[in-house]
Amino acid sequence: MKSSRTLGYSLALAGWLAGSAGAAWAGPTLDAIRQRGTIKVGVGTSPGFFAPDSAGKWQGFFVDFGRALAVTVFNDPEKVSFTSSSPQQRLPALQSGEFDILLSGVTQTVTRAFKLGFHFGPVVFYDGQGLLVKKSLGVTKAADLDGATIGIQSGTTGELNIADFFRKSKKTFKPVVIEETKEFVNALESGRVDALTQDASDLGLRRIQLGKPDDYVLLPERLSKEPLAPAIRAGDDRWLEIVNWTVFATIQAEELGITQANVDEFLKSDDPGIKRFLGVDKSLGEALELDPKFAYNIIKAVGNYGEIFERNIGKKSKVGFERGYNQPWTQGGLLYSPPFR
Ligand SMILES: N[C@@H](CCC(=O)N[C@@H](CS)C(=O)NCC(=O)O)C(=O)O
């Protein structure tokens, strides 16, 4: 028999669950998005991550997560607009309401959370700070850059990381802090700086856009951890959870082997977990107050995480990135979705 104490707890828990089950989710961002009919996304300008194609349609790894969000909210991957903004401008622009979300390679940091008032969705790309140098310098590691002139993009985590690195290694460098991306890249090509420092992914994407990519080398060393995650203004739980579970849906789909091409086959699965995930069993989606098929719709429209990665930046794309940490935990990577139940 249950002790009266345990019974008391059980009753309190049941009451809490009952009380919260029908709780109306309020959210100023989501309300505004619904009223407007589109999601406003702030992005950067690196082809592979985010850039308009020749027809003016935005394409890229981060762009696809914006489309996935539009599917969750509107069941329409086109109900989203993308606007580029420099690393210096974009966090203030998010704070002032110009954007609903940044999908621009923002690093999740404690200062940005506590001091600047941002929340982060799941990490979509595990990165680290790199250095892009002219091959003719013969440099093989960061410490060889003692006394070098290094270009840094203003408003990025790179500013503090590079200063920390040289302080720690008791070497010196001359910083050249640049806001505009074009000028930042030109500084290396024109010889104004010996090296550029930025997220390694960004430098990899920039290198292939240079006139002579083979004249430059991305050093293998990483100076920091740069977990790149969707950023939103603090204070809107419903919007945050939509961002979280949209990204998780792409990660969970890859773990389960569900792709854009085979998702309809999976609708016939007898596995109760898959039935819930794809909304064949509607109970989960109804409890979440989302379209029970939201995960199915995302996979159908955009694909799973691996497909998003491969299409935009993977080995067979022009970019040619390795998956590295960015593969499912079941394959030795860091991508891990909490359970869909
Ligand atoms: N992750 C760093 C750097 C962010 C960053 O600069 N991201 C790149 C894209 S991954 C960027 O915006 N580059 C400039 C551009 O795209 O114009 C931060 O959060 O401060």
The ligand as an SDF file (V2000), in Angstrom:
LIG
                    3D

 20 19  0  0  0  0  0  0  0  0999 V2000
   30.4220   32.3420  -34.1200 N   0  0  0  0  0  0  0  0  0  0  0  0
   30.9680   33.6500  -33.9790 C   0  0  0  0  0  0  0  0  0  0  0  0
   31.1480   34.3110  -35.3530 C   0  0  0  0  0  0  0  0  0  0  0  0
   29.8540   34.5390  -36.0510 C   0  0  0  0  0  0  0  0  0  0  0  0
   30.1150   34.8020  -37.5040 C   0  0  0  0  0  0  0  0  0  0  0  0
   30.8680   35.7050  -37.8290 O   0  0  0  0  0  0  0  0  0  0  0  0
   29.5300   33.9920  -38.3550 N   0  0  0  0  0  0  0  0  0  0  0  0
   29.8450   34.0210  -39.7430 C   0  0  0  0  0  0  0  0  0  0  0  0
   29.0640   32.9610  -40.4560 C   0  0  0  0  0  0  0  0  0  0  0  0
   29.3920   31.3760  -39.7710 S   0  0  0  0  0  0  0  0  0  0  0  0
   29.4620   35.3600  -40.3410 C   0  0  0  0  0  0  0  0  0  0  0  0
   28.4560   35.9210  -40.0100 O   0  0  0  0  0  0  0  0  0  0  0  0
   30.2770   35.8800  -41.2070 N   0  0  0  0  0  0  0  0  0  0  0  0
   29.9900   37.1320  -41.8510 C   0  0  0  0  0  0  0  0  0  0  0  0
   29.0370   37.0110  -42.9700 C   0  0  0  0  0  0  0  0  0  0  0  0
   28.5160   35.9280  -43.2430 O   0  0  0  0  0  0  0  0  0  0  0  0
   28.8470   38.0380  -43.6260 O   0  0  0  0  0  0  0  0  0  0  0  0
   30.1110   34.5110  -33.0970 C   0  0  0  0  0  0  0  0  0  0  0  0
   29.0150   34.0920  -32.7460 O   0  0  0  0  0  0  0  0  0  0  0  0
   30.5440   35.6070  -32.7260 O   0  0  0  0  0  0  0  0  0  0  0  0
  1  2  1  0
  2  3  1  0
  2 18  1  0
  3  4  1  0
  4  5  1  0
  5  6  2  0
  5  7  1  0
  7  8  1  0
  8  9  1  0
  8 11  1  0
  9 10  1  0
 11 12  2  0
 11 13  1  0
 13 14  1  0
 14 15  1  0
 15 16  2  0
 15 17  1  0
 18 19  2  0
 18 20  1  0
M  END
$$$$
